[in-house]
Every structure is written in structure tokens, then in C-alpha cells.
Amino acid sequence: MRRRPGISGLQSAAAARDQYRLVGENVAKIRTDLMKEQLATFRSQLEEFARKHKNDIRKNPTFRTQFHEMCAKVGVDPLASNKGFWAELLGIGDFYYELGVQIVEICLATRSHNGGLINLQELCSLLCQRRKTAREAVSEDDCLRAISKLKVLGSGFEVITVGKKKLVRSVPTELNKDHNEILEVAQAQGYVTVEEIEKTHSWPSGRAIDALETLLEEGLAMIDDGHRDGKRRYWFPCVAPISAALGAEGLRSSS
């Protein structure tokens, strides 16, 4: 018959478990301390790098993007505050604050045309035109970082992806799956027709019309009835070049 372990054996096993636990805790603490030390070293080196290359960081958008990626890897956010080491050294807090203000102004100025939804590339292009005299070039990455800081305004500023395009939304409009699919189809020509949506998605006429009319009411679409085939075009300025949309005959919004 197999003998059961006695009290002495149980006590020895418990003591061994305690020792293993203590050893494990010590190893974890050593690893944590080592990681903190390495992180502190990385941050120190990052600060030295920023001092050495601050002019490139300010003026070169590609270099600036790479710098932000380096910062993210060590848990540093140079945009967290307009005060402190990074703001004093690089001034990039003020740079992104200025971009944010200009982005808001562009979105407000174009809202009557696009309903508060603008192509990121078009936004960056308008921003660059506005900043012709500025020393710093601006990239899409800069725009995205500036927009991320605008979320604190709570007024709907965010970037959404529709198909292959990134769109900047400056109004709290909620787009459902049908709306997104229509916008994705519109990227090919800048407009869609009810018949085209019915064909590409196998939707009944009522579903297509309902979704398009909602987009029209939200100010995201414009109507073009000036065609011989009699088919109504729904233009979407957020995915079509402004010149193309404004050049269409008979174009009008729902208002």
C-alpha cells in the first residue's frame, strides 16, 4: 500500500514552494529594474539626439515622422504638453497647436461644400497652400498628429477610413455600413447613381435611395441632374476633387 506524505514532508514542500516564489519575485524585480534602467538610457539618448537634430526635426516632415516613431518606442509623447523639455527644445508643441488651429479653420471654411467630411490629402494640400510662407513643410503624418489633439474639443474631429482613402470628419455625423460602402464606390468617379449602387451591392431601390438621401440631408452629397440619360448623380466632395464636383452642371445641395 502506498504511503501518504507525513507532516514533515508537507512542510518541506511548502517551504520549497515559498523559496521558488521568492526566487521568482527577485528575478522579476531584477528584470523590471533593468528595463527601467535601459528605458532611462534610451530617453537620455533620445534627448541628446533631439538636441543635435532639432533643426531637421522642425523643418523635415519625414525626419519628424521618424523622430515620433522613436519617441513612441520609449513611451515619450513630445505633444503631451506645450510646456516642459520637449516644447522648449523643439517647439513642436506650438507647431502642432498652430496646425490644429489651421485645420479647424479649413474644415469650417469647406463645411458648406463637403458637409464636414474632407479627404485627408485635400486637407493637407489646402493646409500647405495656406502655409506657403511657413518654414516647416507639412506631411499627412503631421496632419494626423494635429487632428489627434483636436479630439479634446469633443466636436467630432477624427479620421475615418473608407476604402483606400482617409477622411477627416469635423462634425459628429455617424456613418453606417451602407453609407461607407456608397462612399467607397464613389471614390472611382466622385459620384454614384442609384442604379450603380443597386447593381454593385445587389440592393433594392429603396435601400439605395434611403442611404443616398440621408447622405444628402447631412450635407455630404450634392445632386447633379444635368445629364441626358436622366440619371441623377450624387456627387461626394469628400472623395472627388473640388474642381470636378463644382464643374458639374446643375450641381446643387439639398438646401
C-alpha positions in Angstrom: 0.0 0.0 0.0 1.3 3.5 -1.0 2.2 5.7 2.0 0.9 9.2 2.2 3.4 12.1 2.9 3.7 13.0 6.5 3.6 16.4 8.2 7.3 16.8 7.8 7.1 16.1 4.0 4.2 18.6 3.6 6.2 21.3 5.5 9.2 20.7 3.3 7.1 21.0 0.1 5.5 24.3 1.4 9.0 25.7 2.2 10.2 24.8 -1.2 7.3 26.5 -2.9 7.9 29.6 -0.8 11.6 29.6 -1.9 10.6 29.2 -5.6 8.1 32.1 -5.2 10.8 34.4 -3.6 13.3 33.5 -6.3 10.7 34.3 -9.0 9.8 37.6 -7.4 13.5 38.5 -7.2 14.1 37.6 -10.8 11.0 39.7 -11.9 12.3 42.7 -9.8 15.8 42.4 -11.4 14.2 42.4 -14.9 12.0 45.3 -14.1 14.8 47.4 -12.7 17.0 46.5 -15.7 14.2 47.6 -18.1 13.7 50.9 -16.2 17.5 51.5 -16.4 17.5 50.7 -20.2 14.5 52.9 -20.7 16.1 55.8 -18.9 19.2 55.4 -21.0 17.1 55.4 -24.2 15.3 58.5 -23.2 18.6 60.3 -22.3 19.9 59.3 -25.8 16.7 60.5 -27.4 17.1 63.9 -25.7 20.7 64.1 -26.9 19.5 63.1 -30.4 16.8 65.8 -30.3 19.3 68.5 -29.3 21.6 67.5 -32.1 19.0 67.3 -34.9 16.4 69.8 -33.7 16.5 71.9 -36.9 15.9 68.7 -39.0 13.0 67.7 -36.8 11.4 71.1 -37.2 11.9 71.5 -40.9 11.9 68.0 -42.4 8.5 66.2 -42.2 10.0 62.8 -43.0 12.6 63.2 -40.3 9.9 64.4 -37.9 7.8 61.3 -38.5 10.8 59.0 -37.8 11.5 61.0 -34.6 7.9 60.5 -33.4 8.3 56.8 -34.1 11.4 56.7 -32.0 9.6 58.6 -29.2 6.7 56.1 -29.2 9.1 53.1 -28.7 10.3 54.5 -25.4 7.0 55.9 -24.2 7.7 59.6 -24.8 5.0 61.9 -26.2 6.5 65.3 -27.3 3.0 66.6 -27.9 1.7 65.9 -24.4 2.2 69.5 -23.3 3.2 72.8 -24.7 5.4 73.2 -21.7 8.4 71.3 -20.5 11.6 69.9 -22.0 10.4 69.0 -25.5 8.4 72.1 -26.0 11.3 74.3 -25.0 13.8 72.4 -27.1 11.9 71.7 -30.3 8.8 74.0 -30.1 6.9 71.2 -31.8 4.0 71.5 -29.3 3.4 75.0 -30.7 3.9 73.7 -34.3 1.1 71.2 -33.9 -1.1 73.6 -32.0 -0.8 76.0 -34.9 -1.5 73.2 -37.4 -4.6 72.2 -35.4 -6.0 75.8 -35.4 -5.4 76.0 -39.2 -7.1 72.6 -39.8 -10.1 73.7 -37.8 -10.3 76.9 -39.9 -10.1 74.9 -43.2 -12.7 72.4 -42.1 -15.1 75.2 -41.1 -14.4 77.0 -44.4 -15.2 74.0 -46.5 -18.0 72.5 -44.4 -20.8 74.1 -46.5 -19.2 72.4 -49.6 -18.4 68.9 -48.2 -20.7 68.6 -45.2 -17.9 68.3 -42.7 -16.1 65.4 -44.3 -12.9 66.1 -46.2 -10.3 63.9 -47.9 -7.1 63.9 -45.8 -5.0 64.5 -49.0 -7.1 67.5 -49.9 -6.9 68.9 -46.4 -3.1 68.6 -46.4 -3.0 70.3 -49.8 -5.1 73.2 -48.6 -3.0 73.4 -45.5 0.2 73.6 -47.5 -1.3 76.4 -49.7 -2.2 78.3 -46.6 1.3 77.9 -45.1 3.3 78.9 -48.2 5.4 81.3 -46.2 6.0 78.9 -43.3 9.5 77.4 -42.9 8.3 74.0 -41.9 6.9 71.6 -44.6 3.8 69.6 -43.6 3.1 65.9 -44.2 0.0 63.8 -43.8 1.6 62.4 -40.6 1.8 65.9 -39.2 -1.9 66.4 -40.0 -2.9 63.2 -38.4 -1.0 64.1 -35.2 -2.5 67.5 -35.1 -6.0 66.1 -35.6 -5.5 63.6 -32.8 -5.0 66.5 -30.4 -8.3 68.1 -31.6 -10.3 65.2 -30.1 -10.3 67.0 -26.8 -12.6 69.6 -28.3 -15.3 67.0 -28.4 -16.7 68.3 -31.6 -16.4 65.3 -33.8 -12.8 65.8 -35.1 -11.5 62.4 -36.1 -10.0 60.4 -39.1 -12.1 57.6 -40.6 -11.0 55.2 -43.3 -13.3 54.5 -46.2 -12.0 52.1 -48.8 -8.4 53.2 -49.6 -9.0 56.8 -48.5 -8.7 58.6 -45.2 -11.3 61.2 -44.5 -11.3 63.8 -41.8 -14.7 64.3 -40.1 -15.3 67.6 -38.3 -18.9 67.1 -37.4 -20.4 64.5 -35.1 -22.1 62.7 -38.1 -22.5 58.9 -37.7 -21.9 56.9 -40.9 -23.3 53.4 -41.0 -22.1 50.5 -43.2 -24.3 51.4 -46.1 -23.0 55.0 -46.1 -19.4 53.8 -46.0 -20.0 51.4 -48.9 -21.5 54.2 -51.0 -18.6 56.5 -50.3 -16.2 53.6 -51.3 -18.0 53.2 -54.7 -17.9 57.0 -55.2 -14.1 57.1 -55.0 -13.9 55.8 -58.5 -15.6 58.8 -60.2 -16.5 61.1 -57.4 -20.2 60.3 -57.8 -22.7 57.4 -57.8 -26.2 56.8 -59.2 -29.0 54.8 -57.6 -28.7 52.3 -60.4 -25.0 51.9 -59.9 -25.4 51.2 -56.1 -28.2 48.7 -56.8 -26.0 46.8 -59.3 -22.7 46.8 -57.3 -24.3 45.8 -54.0 -27.5 44.0 -55.1 -29.6 46.3 -53.0 -33.2 47.0 -53.6 -34.0 50.5 -54.9 -35.5 51.7 -51.6 -32.3 50.8 -49.6 -30.1 52.7 -52.0 -32.3 55.8 -52.2 -32.7 55.9 -48.4 -28.9 55.8 -47.8 -28.2 58.4 -50.5 -30.9 60.7 -49.3 -29.5 60.5 -45.7 -26.1 61.5 -47.0 -27.7 64.3 -49.0 -29.5 65.6 -45.9 -26.3 65.5 -43.9 -24.7 67.8 -46.5 -22.2 65.1 -47.6 -23.6 64.8 -51.1 -24.6 67.1 -53.9 -27.2 66.5 -56.7 -26.4 66.6 -60.4 -29.5 66.3 -62.6 -27.9 67.8 -65.7 -27.4 64.6 -67.8 -29.1 63.4 -71.0 -29.7 59.9 -69.6 -31.9 61.4 -66.9 -30.0 59.6 -64.2 -29.4 61.6 -61.0 -25.7 61.8 -59.9 -24.9 62.1 -56.3 -21.5 63.8 -56.0 -19.4 63.5 -52.9 -16.9 66.4 -52.5 -15.1 64.4 -49.7 -13.8 61.9 -52.3 -13.9 64.0 -55.5 -11.6 66.8 -56.5 -13.3 70.2 -55.8 -12.8 71.2 -59.4 -14.6 68.1 -60.7 -17.5 68.5 -58.3 -18.0 72.2 -58.9 -17.6 71.8 -62.6 -20.6 69.5 -63.0 -23.7 71.2 -64.5 -26.8 71.5 -62.4 -25.0 70.6 -59.2 -26.8 71.6 -56.0 -27.0 70.5 -52.4 -30.2 69.6 -50.6 -30.6 73.1 -49.1 
